[in-house]
Amino acid sequence: MGTDDRDRNLIVTVLAGVGLGAIIGAIAGILFAPRAGVETREKLGETLQGLGTRLGDISDEVGTRVRTAVKASRSAMAGDTSGAEEGGDRMGG
């Protein structure tokens, strides 16, 4: 299995976990919400729209961090410590 495959698998796993958590949270919110049907559907629509936006933001951030880590790893393996140091700084914050 190549490095690119592992990177893609990591991204897919993280996004699947986030998506599953969002779905479970939305379902739990519906089940335990003490609201009327129309009000619950409106609130659910707003929540899902916000979750979609947050999921997009998270996927962008994960992709950036994975690309940075891969670049730093490749630089370190090639003996270029300046690239590894830069990648380590970005990973931390």
Secondary structure, 3 states (H helix, E strand, C coil): CCHHHHHHHHHHHHHHHHHHHHHHHHHHHHHHCCCCHHHHHHHHHHHHHHHHHHHHHHHHHHHHHHHHHHHHHHHHHCCCHHHHHHHHHHHHC
